[in-house]
């Protein structure tokens, strides 16, 4: 027999699936982002909660996204919310836990870049990328064959 919690979960799943099929946010009636169950404001709210542990900072994250002109802070690649936009701590929280919820310590970056960077401080990551680029510029002819 199903208890009331299981019935509520089943109802919630059905509601969320219906909202997604309609192209609507699962929390409100606004249009959702591509490949997402969330609208823009709920996307920023979820990121503020997950990354900064403070939902109230969602508007600061939104402002930062648009201040960066929807571009990756590291590569300049165009970012699309719900597709490749990811928040990165410039100084990793593993090394500077006091900066974990500080908006000035985050930037919007391409998801793949964020996966590569992991917990490397930003300047160290850029220097490593520079070394890789320099090494392969010197060997570019090898790759052309």
N, C-alpha and C positions, 0 to 999 in steps of 0.2 A: 504494500500500500504506500502511496506517496504522501509525504507529510507536507505541511504548508510551505516550508522553505523550498522544497523541490518544485512545487507548483509555481511558486514565485519565480524561481530561476528559469523554468521552462517558459513562463509568460514573458519574462524579460528578454530571453533569447529570441523568442518569436517577434517581439516588438522591435528589437534591434535589427533583425534580419529584414523585417518589413520596411523599416526606415531606410536601411541601406539600399534595398531594391528600389525604393522611391527616390534615391539620391539625396536623402535628408540625413542630417546629423542625428546620432542616436540620443542626444540629450535635448535637442530643440528642433524646431521646424526649419532651420536654415539649411541651405544647400551644402552638401558635404564636399570636401576636397577630393581630388582624383585619387582613386585607390585608398580611400580612407573612410572610416565610419564617422568622422568628425568634421564639423564646420571649422572655419578659420579660428574663431575665438576659442572654441573648445580644444583645438589643436594646441594653441599657445598655452592655454590653461593646463593641459595635460603635461606639456613639456616643463612648465614652471614647477609643477608638482613633482614630476619625476626627476628632473635634473637639479633644480635649485631647492627642492623641498619646501617651496613657498608659493602656493597658487596665486597669491596676491601680486606676484611679480610678472604675471603674464603680459600685461601691457608694455612693460619694459622690454620683454623679449620680442614682442611684436614691433615696437619702435626700433629695436636693434636690427631686426630682420630687414626692415625697410630703409634704415639708415645705411645698411650695407648694400642697398640697391638689389636685394635678392641675389647677391653673389657670394660665393664661397670666400671666406676671409683669406684662405691660403692660396687657392688657385685662380680665383676670379670666375670660376665656372658658375653658370646660372643655377640657382636653387629653386626647387619646386616643393612647396609644403606637402607633406604626405608621401613624397616620392624620394627625394634625395637630400632634403634639408635636415641637418643634424646639429645639435649643440655640442660644442667642445669647450672644455675647461682649458684655458691657455696654460695655466699652471695646474697640473693634475692634482686632484683632491687627495690622492695617495701621498703626495709630497707636501701639499699645503692645505690640510683639511679646514683651516680657518677661512679659506676662500670658497668653500663648497657652495655657498648660497649667495655669493657676490656676483651680481650681474656684470660688473666690470671685468670679471675673470672669464667670461664666456663669449664666444663668437659663433656665428652660424657658419658651418662648413659642410662640404659634400660628405655624405655618409661614408663613402669608400675611403676618403682621406681620414676621416675620424677613426675608422677601423685600423688604418695603417699607423696613425699617430699614437693611438692607445694612451699610455700614461707618460708619454715623453713631453717634457716642457717645449713650448712652441719654438723657441730659438734653437734648441738642440735638434728638433725635427727639421726645421728649415735648413740648418747646416748639413744634416744628413742627406736631405734631398739635393742640396747643392753638390755634395761629394759624388752622389750617384750620377747626377747630370753631367758633371765634369768628366767622370770616368768614361761615360758612354759617348760623350761627344768625341773623345779621343779615339774610340773604337767604332765610330759610326760606319766607316767603310766596311767593316767586317759584316755588319748586319744587312748591308745593301746587297750582298751576294746571295 
